[in-house]
Amino acid sequence: MAHKLFSYIAFITFFLVFFHFSTLVVSQYPYGGYSYGRLDYQFYDRSCPRLLNMVRYGVWVAYRNDTRIAASLLRLHFHDCFVNGCDGSVLLDDTENMKGEKNALPNRNSVRGYEVIDNIKADVERFCPSTVSCVDILTLAAREAVAMAGRPSWPVLLGRRDGISASQQAANEQLPSPFEPLDNITAKFTAKGLDLKDVVVLSGAHTIGYAQCFTFKRRLFNFQGSGQPDPTLDASTLSNLRTMCPNADSSNTNLAPLDSASTYRFDNMYYTNLVSNVGLLESDQALARDPKTIPMVNSYSTNSYLFWNDFGTSMAKLGNLGVLTGNQGQIRNKCGAVNL
C-alpha cells in the first residue's frame, strides 16, 4: 500500500511539475516555427475565468438553431488567420477610410457567423469588460464548433490582440480559391509558414458545410473549357449535382454539401470521397491526383484518429499565424469596429 501511495504521489508531483514547465516553455519559445510572445493556455484564467463556458454556450445556442454554423465559424477563423495573421480583421466593418475583408470576393455573400461572435463578445464584455479580444473568441469558437460537430477538442493558446485595420485587397490576393491549381494553393500556404501537409489536413475541414454552385459548376458542364464535364467525376455524383446546380446563372448561389455522406459530422469521409472521385471542389479532388498528396489522402481515408490528431496540430499552427500580443493592437469593445 505504501509503495502504491508513493507511486501515486510521485506521479502527481511529476504531472504538476511537467504541466508548469510546459506552460513556461509554451510562453517563451516558438512552437512549429511561430513565436507566440505572451500567448498562454491559461491567459484568461484569472481575468475572465468563465470565458470558455461563455464561448461554448454561445456556439451551442447557434449550433442548436443552425447546424451549418459549425462549418461557418471554422471558415470564418480560417479566413481571418490567412489574411495578414489572426487578428480579427475579418470581423471589421467597412468605414469611409477602410475597405475591409467582409466584402472581399472570397467573403461577400459567403462567409457567415459574424453575429455569433458579436453575441458572445457582448456576453463576455458584461462579465469581463475590455479584457478578451475578438480574435481569441473567434479562435475558441471555431474549436468549439468543430467539437460540436463530432471532433475531439485541441488545446488553444490565448492572449491574441485585435488588429486595428483590414484590407479587402489583401483578402482578395491571399485567400486560396477553389479555382486555383494545387501548386498555387500550396504556395499561398507556404507563404504563411504552413506546408503541404497543412494543405491536405486543413482541406479536411470540408467534411462539413456547403459550397455555392458557382464554385464547382464548371466541373459539371465545361471542365477546363472542354464543353464537357470533368471525366474523373463519378457519374452518379455528376447527375445529382446537375440537378442541384442547373447550367444557368440563376443557380450560382444554390448550395451543395461538400461531403454528402456526412454533411454535418466532422469525420474523415471527406478523404474517402476523394478516393472515390466524388470530391466536390476541383481543388479538393486535386489532392487525390497529385503524387505528393495521394499518400496522405489515402492514410486519412482509412484512419480517422490520424486525421483528427493532425487536424488539431494544423489548427494550432493556423491559429497562431501573425498574432498580435503585448501592447500591439487592442482589445476591441465591439468586434465590428476599432475602438475610438
Secondary structure, 3 states (H helix, E strand, C coil): CHHHHHHHHHHHHHHHHHHHHHHHHHHHCCECCECCCCCECCCCCCCCCCHHHHHHHHHHHHHHHCCCHHHHHHHHHHHHHCCCCCCCHHHCCCECCECCCCCCCCCCCCCCCHHHHHHHHHHHHHHCCCCCCHHHHHHHHHHHHHHHCCCCCCCCCECCEECCCCCHHHHHHHCCCCCCCHHHHHHHHHHCCCCHHHHHHHHHHHHCCEEEHHHCHHHHHCHHHCCCCCCCCCHHHHHHHHHHCCCCHHHCCCEEECCCCCCCCCCCHHHHHHHCCCCCCHHHHHHHCCCCCHHHHHHHHHCHHHHHHHHHHHHHHHCCCCCECCCCCECCCECCECCC
